[in-house]
Amino acid sequence: MPAKNDQKTLNSGPSEHKKNRYLNIIKSVGIPEKDHQRYVSEVESFLRVLRPSRLQDLPTKDVEAYLEELCTRTDLSDEQVRLSIGALRLLLLQLTPTPAGREIEWAAWLERRHSTIPEQTEDIANLREREMVMGSPRIAKATLTFPVLKDLSEAIQERHYSIRTEQAYLDWCHRFLVFCDKREIEEIDENDLERFIEHLEFECGLAPKTRSAAYNAIAFFFQNVLDKPIDKLSAKKPRASSKVPVVLSRNEVRALLKEMTGVSGLMARILYGTGMQLMECVRLRLIDVDLEKKKITVRNRKGEKDREIPLPERLCDPLNAQVEGVARQHQEDRASGIGAVTLPVAIAKEWPDAAYELGWQYLFPSGRLSRDAFSGHVGRTHLHPATLQRTLRVAGESAGIDTRISAQALRHAFASHVLESGTDIRLLQALLGHNDVATTMRYTRIMNGQKNMPVSSPLDTI
């Protein structure tokens, strides 16, 4: 009776044999070695609390009650909770497969505490069964209720939209279908869309910009999946108010960058020095940086359009040091038998071995290893964008800047300061990657607003 023997040893603390089996499992899914003991400790704690006679007989409700308490603990960080849930998942699904382990929706529990790297604890075999990227485990499950979402995903991918656009469209359309109360797809019409937009406005209290994003997603769904052209819909698209972006002055930028060092400081200087968007910066690879020609190539933007940006002279040495650091780290990873990176789809199909090449590694890699959900390779993804955003906010507060600082604020500052130096508006459009020059023209309004008003106030004359 292997299951009974397993439980006997686990109840008294993992034997050396069981512990080694568990360690082999967490190694196989790419868990960093520094976390191995924490996984074992969490399993021991779990068994001390529930004290089951046999894992096979462990009630699902008892495990979910334990997870509920775990997720509501304020003394634990999101990362600690994610690690604990992952440890229990491996125990109940892989070390000793149990009915409770199969019934629990592990992905939903991970999502509750906003896990940033679910691939480390997701069941790789189950992930590989997905026919396409569905944005999140919750959306993947939603396709079981609404199979039409798979058609939506295919339509989005055919048009080469970004993964973030796909995730947003799938999420909004899922919420829309739930709002329609499981009506037949053929019966859904523009009246349902209009009611949903009103629901978002009056009952959910969402801003016009958010409602507009929902409208765009559902309009795409109507036109490209339901074959109901948008020009025939009576529902009006919400219009967001036009706001002039707040631009940091040169002195504020100087004070902000003075507070930032290390990798985050380098990324902030790249954002201000080139006008890149946040995700364009974090997704840079070594192959995109040409120190000799002093240029950076931004690849795989929306619509798969690439562009080249001049590299500021003062960033050459710091970038060279960053490249050398990534090269050393990659060499160590390769010596350990890992070091693969996720490739663009076209590259992965033609040159799958490129995942191990230095040039395709991210310029700003994550400090932890993870397993790619679809290729199964273990390596480093890029630094999480939230890491830089948090550092920018803290630096802004330290610098005494009242404006809420974000990566986008540095992009706005770049555009405004470049225009102030006399750069042509069309050249700035190319640097920023705008499709329409009208988008770039808003920075001229900012400049005009910053100039002294030619009309004197009558208050100053009395």
HUGIGI-V517719 format. One record per residue. N is the residue number from 0. PSI is psi in whole degrees, -180 to 180 (none if undefined). Layout:
BEGIN
n:N psi:PSI
n:N psi:PSI
END
This chain:
BEGIN
n:0 psi:85
n:1 psi:-41
n:2 psi:-39
n:3 psi:-43
n:4 psi:-40
n:5 psi:-46
n:6 psi:-36
n:7 psi:-44
n:8 psi:-35
n:9 psi:-36
n:10 psi:-31
n:11 psi:14
n:12 psi:138
n:13 psi:130
n:14 psi:169
n:15 psi:-37
n:16 psi:-48
n:17 psi:-37
n:18 psi:-41
n:19 psi:-38
n:20 psi:-43
n:21 psi:-41
n:22 psi:-38
n:23 psi:-35
n:24 psi:-47
n:25 psi:-28
n:26 psi:-40
n:27 psi:-24
n:28 psi:8
n:29 psi:22
n:30 psi:130
n:31 psi:145
n:32 psi:-32
n:33 psi:-18
n:34 psi:-4
n:35 psi:-48
n:36 psi:-33
n:37 psi:-36
n:38 psi:-45
n:39 psi:-42
n:40 psi:-38
n:41 psi:-39
n:42 psi:-43
n:43 psi:-43
n:44 psi:-44
n:45 psi:-45
n:46 psi:-32
n:47 psi:-35
n:48 psi:-49
n:49 psi:-30
n:50 psi:56
n:51 psi:148
n:52 psi:-40
n:53 psi:137
n:54 psi:-34
n:55 psi:-28
n:56 psi:6
n:57 psi:120
n:58 psi:141
n:59 psi:-39
n:60 psi:-32
n:61 psi:-40
n:62 psi:-43
n:63 psi:-34
n:64 psi:-38
n:65 psi:-43
n:66 psi:-37
n:67 psi:-45
n:68 psi:-38
n:69 psi:-43
n:70 psi:-20
n:71 psi:1
n:72 psi:121
n:73 psi:-12
n:74 psi:-3
n:75 psi:141
n:76 psi:167
n:77 psi:-39
n:78 psi:-40
n:79 psi:-40
n:80 psi:-43
n:81 psi:-43
n:82 psi:-43
n:83 psi:-45
n:84 psi:-43
n:85 psi:-38
n:86 psi:-43
n:87 psi:-35
n:88 psi:-44
n:89 psi:-35
n:90 psi:-48
n:91 psi:-8
n:92 psi:-28
n:93 psi:-47
n:94 psi:-49
n:95 psi:91
n:96 psi:128
n:97 psi:157
n:98 psi:-41
n:99 psi:-41
n:100 psi:-34
n:101 psi:-27
n:102 psi:-27
n:103 psi:137
n:104 psi:86
n:105 psi:-39
n:106 psi:-37
n:107 psi:-39
n:108 psi:-40
n:109 psi:-40
n:110 psi:-25
n:111 psi:-33
n:112 psi:23
n:113 psi:54
n:114 psi:134
n:115 psi:-18
n:116 psi:70
n:117 psi:-21
n:118 psi:-18
n:119 psi:-27
n:120 psi:-4
n:121 psi:150
n:122 psi:110
n:123 psi:-37
n:124 psi:-42
n:125 psi:-39
n:126 psi:-36
n:127 psi:-21
n:128 psi:-14
n:129 psi:136
n:130 psi:-20
n:131 psi:166
n:132 psi:123
n:133 psi:17
n:134 psi:-51
n:135 psi:160
n:136 psi:-36
n:137 psi:-43
n:138 psi:-37
n:139 psi:-41
n:140 psi:-33
n:141 psi:-26
n:142 psi:-20
n:143 psi:-36
n:144 psi:-39
n:145 psi:83
n:146 psi:-20
n:147 psi:-19
n:148 psi:-28
n:149 psi:-39
n:150 psi:-39
n:151 psi:-44
n:152 psi:-42
n:153 psi:-41
n:154 psi:-38
n:155 psi:-45
n:156 psi:-33
n:157 psi:-30
n:158 psi:8
n:159 psi:38
n:160 psi:158
n:161 psi:161
n:162 psi:-34
n:163 psi:-37
n:164 psi:-42
n:165 psi:-45
n:166 psi:-45
n:167 psi:-45
n:168 psi:-43
n:169 psi:-40
n:170 psi:-47
n:171 psi:-41
n:172 psi:-33
n:173 psi:-45
n:174 psi:-37
n:175 psi:-43
n:176 psi:-37
n:177 psi:-40
n:178 psi:-34
n:179 psi:1
n:180 psi:47
n:181 psi:33
n:182 psi:160
n:183 psi:139
n:184 psi:-38
n:185 psi:-23
n:186 psi:-14
n:187 psi:132
n:188 psi:-170
n:189 psi:-25
n:190 psi:-36
n:191 psi:-39
n:192 psi:-44
n:193 psi:-42
n:194 psi:-37
n:195 psi:-42
n:196 psi:-39
n:197 psi:-37
n:198 psi:-42
n:199 psi:-33
n:200 psi:-52
n:201 psi:-34
n:202 psi:-36
n:203 psi:-20
n:204 psi:33
n:205 psi:150
n:206 psi:158
n:207 psi:-38
n:208 psi:-40
n:209 psi:-41
n:210 psi:-35
n:211 psi:-39
n:212 psi:-41
n:213 psi:-43
n:214 psi:-45
n:215 psi:-43
n:216 psi:-47
n:217 psi:-34
n:218 psi:-40
n:219 psi:-41
n:220 psi:-45
n:221 psi:-47
n:222 psi:-39
n:223 psi:-13
n:224 psi:-48
n:225 psi:-10
n:226 psi:45
n:227 psi:97
n:228 psi:140
n:229 psi:-28
n:230 psi:-12
n:231 psi:-3
n:232 psi:142
n:233 psi:-18
n:234 psi:131
n:235 psi:140
n:236 psi:131
n:237 psi:140
n:238 psi:120
n:239 psi:144
n:240 psi:142
n:241 psi:120
n:242 psi:135
n:243 psi:124
n:244 psi:147
n:245 psi:130
n:246 psi:132
n:247 psi:143
n:248 psi:169
n:249 psi:-39
n:250 psi:-38
n:251 psi:-41
n:252 psi:-43
n:253 psi:-44
n:254 psi:-38
n:255 psi:-50
n:256 psi:-28
n:257 psi:-28
n:258 psi:-5
n:259 psi:131
n:260 psi:178
n:261 psi:-153
n:262 psi:-42
n:263 psi:-39
n:264 psi:-41
n:265 psi:-42
n:266 psi:-40
n:267 psi:-39
n:268 psi:-34
n:269 psi:-42
n:270 psi:-46
n:271 psi:-34
n:272 psi:-17
n:273 psi:-18
n:274 psi:19
n:275 psi:159
n:276 psi:162
n:277 psi:-52
n:278 psi:-29
n:279 psi:-36
n:280 psi:-49
n:281 psi:-22
n:282 psi:6
n:283 psi:141
n:284 psi:164
n:285 psi:-35
n:286 psi:-19
n:287 psi:-14
n:288 psi:118
n:289 psi:94
n:290 psi:-30
n:291 psi:-45
n:292 psi:-1
n:293 psi:58
n:294 psi:156
n:295 psi:135
n:296 psi:122
n:297 psi:117
n:298 psi:163
n:299 psi:44
n:300 psi:-175
n:301 psi:133
n:302 psi:11
n:303 psi:42
n:304 psi:128
n:305 psi:157
n:306 psi:156
n:307 psi:141
n:308 psi:135
n:309 psi:140
n:310 psi:123
n:311 psi:140
n:312 psi:-42
n:313 psi:-7
n:314 psi:-7
n:315 psi:-49
n:316 psi:-47
n:317 psi:-38
n:318 psi:-37
n:319 psi:-42
n:320 psi:-39
n:321 psi:-42
n:322 psi:-44
n:323 psi:-38
n:324 psi:-42
n:325 psi:-39
n:326 psi:-43
n:327 psi:-43
n:328 psi:-41
n:329 psi:-37
n:330 psi:-40
n:331 psi:-41
n:332 psi:-42
n:333 psi:-36
n:334 psi:-24
n:335 psi:2
n:336 psi:14
n:337 psi:-155
n:338 psi:17
n:339 psi:153
n:340 psi:151
n:341 psi:131
n:342 psi:157
n:343 psi:149
n:344 psi:-46
n:345 psi:-41
n:346 psi:-41
n:347 psi:-33
n:348 psi:-41
n:349 psi:-39
n:350 psi:73
n:351 psi:-29
n:352 psi:-12
n:353 psi:-16
n:354 psi:-23
n:355 psi:-2
n:356 psi:146
n:357 psi:-41
n:358 psi:-28
n:359 psi:-2
n:360 psi:151
n:361 psi:142
n:362 psi:-32
n:363 psi:78
n:364 psi:158
n:365 psi:153
n:366 psi:-5
n:367 psi:155
n:368 psi:153
n:369 psi:159
n:370 psi:128
n:371 psi:129
n:372 psi:-24
n:373 psi:-36
n:374 psi:-25
n:375 psi:-1
n:376 psi:147
n:377 psi:130
n:378 psi:-155
n:379 psi:128
n:380 psi:-175
n:381 psi:164
n:382 psi:141
n:383 psi:134
n:384 psi:-30
n:385 psi:-27
n:386 psi:-46
n:387 psi:-40
n:388 psi:-42
n:389 psi:-42
n:390 psi:-38
n:391 psi:-42
n:392 psi:-44
n:393 psi:-43
n:394 psi:-39
n:395 psi:-41
n:396 psi:-41
n:397 psi:-32
n:398 psi:-4
n:399 psi:27
n:400 psi:125
n:401 psi:-34
n:402 psi:141
n:403 psi:119
n:404 psi:137
n:405 psi:172
n:406 psi:-35
n:407 psi:-31
n:408 psi:-36
n:409 psi:-35
n:410 psi:-44
n:411 psi:-41
n:412 psi:-42
n:413 psi:-50
n:414 psi:-45
n:415 psi:-43
n:416 psi:-32
n:417 psi:-41
n:418 psi:-38
n:419 psi:-29
n:420 psi:-1
n:421 psi:12
n:422 psi:142
n:423 psi:143
n:424 psi:-33
n:425 psi:-36
n:426 psi:-41
n:427 psi:-39
n:428 psi:-43
n:429 psi:-39
n:430 psi:-39
n:431 psi:-18
n:432 psi:24
n:433 psi:138
n:434 psi:-35
n:435 psi:131
n:436 psi:-22
n:437 psi:-33
n:438 psi:-39
n:439 psi:-30
n:440 psi:-19
n:441 psi:-24
n:442 psi:-24
n:443 psi:-33
n:444 psi:-36
n:445 psi:-45
n:446 psi:-43
n:447 psi:-35
n:448 psi:-25
n:449 psi:-17
n:450 psi:158
n:451 psi:136
n:452 psi:132
n:453 psi:-16
n:454 psi:130
n:455 psi:144
n:456 psi:139
n:457 psi:-20
n:458 psi:-33
n:459 psi:-6
n:460 psi:-2
n:461 psi:none
END
